[in-house]
Amino acid sequence: MTDRVLLTMDDLEAAVQANAAFEQAGYGTTLVSSQDDARAVFRSADPDIIILTGALHEQRAATLIALARDRAISTLGLIEESDPDPRQLAQQRGLTAWMVKPLDPRDVVAAAGRLIARRRLQEHTGILGESPAIQEVLVKIEQIAPVSSTVLIEGESGTGKELVAHAIHHLSPRRDRPFVAVNCAALPESLLESELFGHEKGAFTGAAERRLGRFELADKGTLLLDEIGEMPLSLQVKLLRVLENRTFFRVGGTQPIRVDVRVIAATNRSLREAVALGEFREDLFYRLNVLHIYLPPLRERRSDIPILVKRFVGDLSKEHGREFRGIAPEAMQNLVDAEWPGNVRQLRNLIESMVVLAPGREIRPSDIPPEVRDSGARLLPMRVPEAVRSVQGQELEFIFRSLMDLKLQIEDLKRRIDEEPHRVEVLDVSRRVPFDDYAVGELVEVGDEEAAPREDPLRVVYHPGMRMADVERAAIEAALAETRGNRRRAAERLGIGERTLYRKIKEFELA
């Protein structure tokens, strides 16, 4: 089928040159005058792409672009070289892509061809959106698809990781071969190994016959390992061997099996963090992360929400045979402003419920569930900042362990105060003795400041005005004095980690 191109004649010279180049390349073309009504353009032509040759600052161009967006038609703007900020103009107008004149008409044809192919990819896979974030994903898919390197797709649940994997397979030379998916979090370790590599007859109880695993079923094709971050460490070793050697053994088998499989891994957690926490093998991470795609959550591409809503409404109305009267602008704004922790999947489910339960009128804000309408005020998942994700494993482990140590100390102190109130004594304010005058490790009771130390020299006196830091410091000084400076024994005496004690000594500048 011939691709159809519509060119505006706002810049007549550029339009004529581009028209000739498109016709020579085999495209069907339509030229429209700048005086033509924008809506009439779509009544007379049904293009795959619109090339705006000029006058992008005029309202007519904005109207034409908006109509094209409503119809999921790509727009390519040719911007004057004299324009001070072409990128800002393109973003303001909502262009799919833009180029700066003067231009070789063949470059315009090539750019239009890529946009048409990308739009068809979106229609085929359901990866919809015009935001820069989703366009970047589509560009990466186009770049990644032709090769056979492993791919790691990261993104929150519901962002469409499996759609991306399907798109990569669809554009690859393996498109006519099997696409096989397995969810690594859905099966226990014993069954997952058999699922991936297959088993021989009698390999274990219940193995009545030989079974082929997913690697063999995906031979010459693509294997998606979904939720790879949940794979047990013992299986990670075997997966690494397969990725490196392209050979494996069935469970209970003795003969190596060689396969040609492209592996795509997907995860809703950061594998870098999992590596830092010792929950994922570092060598396997680098072997999977040859090519990487990050799928942004819906809250990071809110401008795509109206496009997704329109697509879902059309598809689901047809699927359920229901007439849908539309969504009021105020209700649409509620959908755009919502946080969507379940991302595109959650949005689609909500639209399906709206279509099925439509009240016979336009959807209003009151028809949107409160948990969606008011979700902007709640705390929701967020991406870990790059500064944190770049922390080395040992440093990250130290941070987490230090926080856990601090939490345990606070809980232990609360418990001891509740269970043994006699260990903390309040002095009469009228007879207050300066804190520095107390002998380290001694318990000074009210009215008996000269009393001899008790058998437990670690007790600490509290008096009004002391801070928690003062109590901590006194306890550490007492423990160090009792153990003659032995930090290991002092940490044991205090019930904290030795590393925590070192940090506290440095914090309080203790000798």
N, C-alpha and C positions, 0 to 999 in steps of 0.2 A: 504494500500500500504506500502511495506517495505521501511524503510528509508535506504539510501545507504551512506556508509562511505568509504572514500578513505584515506589510511594511507601510509605515506612515510616510507621507511625503512632506513633512515639515522641513527637512533638508533635502531638496529635490535631487541635487547631485549625488549625495550619499545614497539616496533611495534607488536611483536609476542604476548606479554601479552595483549595489548589493543585489538588486533584482536580477541583473544579468548573471551575476556569479551564482545565485541560487538556482536559476533556470539551467545553467550549464552543469550544475551538480545534480540535477534531476529532481529538484524540489518543485512543488506547485506553489505559485506565488500570487498574491493579491495586493495591489497598491491602493491605498485609501487616502483621500485628500484631507487636509487639515480642517476643511470646512464640514466634512461629514460628521453626522451625529454619532457619538461613541456607541450608543446602543444599536444603531442601524448597522454598524460594522459587523456585529455578531449575528445579525439577521441575514446578512448577505454572505457571510463566510464563517467557516468553522475551523479556525487555524489550530495548529499544534504549538505555534509560538508567534509572538508579536514582537517586531523590531521597531522601536521608536527611534526615528532618525534625528529628532531634534525637538525643540520647544518643550523640554521636560519641566520647565518652571511654570508652565501654563496649567490652568485648571483642567483643560480638556485631557491632558496627559494623565493627570491624577485620576480622573474619572475612568479613562480607558484601562489603566493599570488595576484599579479597584474591581472593575468588571471582569478583567482577566483572572484576577485572584479568586473571585467567586466561582469561576468556571474551571479552576485548577489549570490555567494556561500559563506557561512561562512567558516572561517579558525580558527582553534584552534592550537596554537603553544605550544609545550612542551619545556620549556627553561631549560638549565642546571643550577644547583644550584650554580655553580661557576661564572655564568655571573654577572658582577658588577652591572648592572642596567637592570633587566628584563623588567620593565615597559617602559623604554626608547627604548629598542630594539623592543618591541611589537608595540610601536607607530611609530617608524621609518619604520618598515616593513609593517605596515598597517593591523596587525592581528585583527580579530574580537574579539578574546579573547586569553588569555594565562594562562598557569599553570607552576609551577616550579617543576622539578623532584627532588627526586624520588616521584612517585605517585602510589596510589592504582588505578589499572585499572578501578575499578567500579566508582571512582570519575571522570575519564575521560569520561566514558559512560554517567554519569549523566550530566556533563557539556555540552557534545555534544547534548544530548537530549534537553536541555534548549535552545541551540542556534538554533537548527532546528525548534523548536516550535516558537521561536521569529521571525525567518525568515519567517515562514508561516504566522505569525501574520502581519508582514509588508506587505507581498504580499496581504493578505486579506483586510487590512485596507488602504494601500497606504502610511503608515508612513515610508518613506524610509530614509536611511542614515546610515553611519557607524561611525559618529563622537561620541565622548564620551557624548556630550550633548543629542543627540537623543537616544543613547543607555540607558542613565539614565532614559529618559522618558519611554522607553519600559520596563525597569525593574520595574518602579513604576506601570505601567499598570498591569503587571503580579502580583504584590503584592497586588494591590488595588482591582482587579476584583472579587476575590472570596467572599468578604464581602459585606455588604449592607450599609455601612456608606456613608454619603454625601461626595461629592468630589467637590472641587473648582479648575477649570482649568483657569489659567491666561496666557495671551500671546497676542501679537499684532495681529491685523487683518491679516488674510491670513496665519497664522502659522499652521492651521490644528486642531483647538480645537474640532470641531465637529467630525473629524476623531478619535481623542483620546477618545471622549465619546462613539462612536460606538465600538471602540476596547474594552473598559471596559465592555460594555454590552455584546459583543460577547464572552468574556472569562468568564462571570459571570454565576452563576446558573440560571439567569433570561433570558438567551440567546433565549429561545423559546417563551418568552413573548414579549409584544409590546415594541418598542423603539419609544418614542414620543418626538418631539422637538418643542419648541415655542420660537420665538424671542421677547424678552421683549421690545425691542426698536422699533418694527415695528407697534405697536398698541397703541392708546391712552388709558389712564387709565380706562375709562368706559368700553371699549371693552376688554382690557386685563384681567380684573377681570372675565368677563363672559367666556373668552377663557380658563382661568385656571380652574375655579370652576364650569362652566356651569350656566344655569339659568332655572327657572321654567316658565311655560307658563304664560304670562301676567305680568312678573316681571318688564317690562319696555315697552315703545312704540316700537312696532315691534317684540316683543317676542311672536310669534304666537304659538309656541310649546316648549315643554321642550327640552333642549339641554344639552348633557353631555360635561363636561369640560375636559381639557387635563389630569388632575389628575385621573379622572375616566377612561379615555381611556387607561392610562398607568398602571392601577392596575395590580399588580404582576410583573410589568416590570420596565422600566427605563424612567425617565422624564428628558430631557435636557432643562434647563432654560438658553438660550443663551442671551448674553448681559445683565446679571443680574444687572450690575451697573446702568442701565438706568431705573430700576423699580421704580415707584413713592413710596415715603415714606409711604403713606397710605396703599398701597398694601403689603409693606414689613412686616407690622404688621401682616396681615392675613397669609402671607406665613410662618412667624415664628411660628404661632399657628399650622399650618398644619404640619410643620416639628417636632414640639414637641409632638403633640397629635395624628397625623395621621388622624385627622378628620377635616371636613370643612362643610360649608353650601353653597348650590347653591345660586346664586343671586335671591332673592325673596323667598327662601326656608326656612322652619322651622325645617326640620329634619336633624340631623347630618349624614354625610356620612363618613364612615371609608374606608381608602384605604391602600394598602401595595405597596408603590412606592419607588424606589431608586432615589434620586434626585442628578443630576449632574449639577452644575452651571458653566457657562463660561463667561469670561469678557475680554475685551481688555484694561481695565484700572486697576489701582491699587486700590483695595477695601480698603486697609489700608489708602490711601490718602483720598478716599471718606469719610471714617469714620471720619478722622481728620477734614475734611471740613464740617462735618454735613450733608453730602449728602447721607449717607448710615448708617443704624442702626448698632451699634456696636454688639448688641446681635445677630442679624441675621448673621453678618459676622462670628462670632465665631461658630455659628451653621452650617454654610455652609463649613467653613474651617476645617472640621474634618480631611480630607485627601486633600493634595494639590499637584498639578502638575503645573510646570512652563514650558511653551513651548518657547524655545529660538527662536528669530528671525533668519532669514536666514543668516544675516551678522555675527552671532555668531557661525555658523557652515558651513563655506564656503567650507570645504572639501566635503560636501555632494552634492554640486551643480552639479558636473559632473554626479553623480549617478542619481539625479533627472532628469537632462536633458536627459540622455539616456533612462530612463523609459518613460518620456513624449513623446520623439520622437517616440519610439516604439509603444506606445498606440495610439498616435494621427495619425501617418502614417497609421496604420491599420484602425482607425476609419474613416478617410477621404479618404482612398484609394489613398494616394499620396506617391510617392517614394521620399525619402529624402537622399541626397548625403552625409550628415554629416556636422560637424562643424570644421573648421580649428582650430589648437591649439591656435593661437593668438586670435581668436574670443571666444573660450572657456575660455581663461584667462580673457577676458573682462567681461564675464558673472560671473566668480568667483570673480572678483574685484568689481563688481557693488554693490550698497548699498541695493537695493531691499526693499524699504519702504512698498511695498505691499506683501512682503515675498513670500511664495511658490505659492500662487494664482497668483501673478504678473508674476512669472517665468513661470508657466504653460501657462498663456495667451500669453506670448511672444513666447514660443516654438510653440504654436498652430498657431500663425500668421506666423511663419517661415515655418512650414510644409505646410500650405495652399498656401503661396506666395513664396515658394522656387524657386530660380532663375535657377534651373536645374544644379547647380554646388554646390560645397562645400560652406557653409556659411562663409563669411569673416568678419573682424571687421567692414568694411564699410556698411555691411548689417544690423548691429545692430543699433536700434534707438539711436540717440544722447543722449536722456534723460536717457537711460540705460548705454550707453558706457561711458558717462562723469559724471555719478552720484556720483562718489567718491569724487568730489570736492565740493559737495553741503552739506549744513547742513541738517541732517535728524533726525528723532526721535531716542531717545536713552532711555535705561532703567534708571530709577531714581536710583542713588546710594543707597546702603544699609544704609549708614550713614544718608541719608535724610529720607528714608522710615522708619527708626527706631525712628524718632523724635516723641515725644508724641503729642497728638492732640492739647493741649493748646499752646505748644511751636510752633508748625507748624502754628497754626492760628495767633499767635503773629508775626511770620516772614512775613507771607503773608500780614497781615494788615499794618505792618510797611513799607513794600515795596510800598503798595498802597498809604499810607499817604505821603511817600516821592515823589512818582510820582505826586500826586495831588498838593503838595507844589510847585514843579518845574513848573507845568503847570500854576498854579495860579500866580506865580511870573512873568512868561513870559507874561501872559495876562495883568497883571497890568502895566508892563513896556510899553507894546504896547498901552494900552488904556489911561494911565495917565502918560505920560512922565515927567510931572512937579513934580512928587513925588520923582524922583531921580535927583539930581543936581550935576554937575561936577564942582569942584573947580579949580580955576586958579592955575596951578602948581607952579607959581612964588610966590603965596601968600598962600601956603599950611599951614594949621594949624594941628598940631599933632592930630591924631584921638582920643587919650585919653583925650584931652583937651575939647572936646565937652561935653556940658551938656547932660546927658541921656534924651532922649525924646524930645530934642529941634531940631528945624530945623535951621541950620546956613546957611545963604545965602551968596553968594559971595559979599564981600565988606561990610558986615554988621554982623560981628561976634558977636556984642554985642546986637543984636536984641532980643526982648522978644519972648518967646515961642508962636507959633501959637495955634489956637484952637485945632488942631489935633497934639498932642504931639508924635504920633507914627511915624511921618515921620523921615526918616533916611537919613543922608548925605553920599553920596559916594564921595570918592576922589581917584585919580589914585593910584594904588598899593594895594587897598583893594581887598580881596578875597570874594567869595560868603559867606564863613563861617563867615567873619567879619560882613557882612551885616545881616546875620541871627542872630548872637549874639547880635548885636545892637538892632535889632527889638525885640528880646525876652527880653532884659534888659529894653527897653522902655515900653513894655507891662506889665511887672512885676512891674515896678515903678508906672505906671499909676493905676494899680489895687491893689496897696499896698501889693503885694505878693500873691494875690488870684490867684492860678494857673488855676482853672477852668475858671474864667472870662478872664484871660490872654490868654488861649487857644482859647476861643471864639473870643476875640479881634483879634487874629492872624489868625483865620480861619483854625486852625488845631485841630487834636484830642488831648485830654488831655494826653493820653499815649505818643503821639509823643513829646509833650512839656516836659514831665518828662524825656524822653530819651535825648532831646536836652540840658536840664539843666545839666544833668549828663555829657554829652559829653563836654560842654563848662565849666564845673566845676564852675557854678554860685552859689552864696550863696543863 
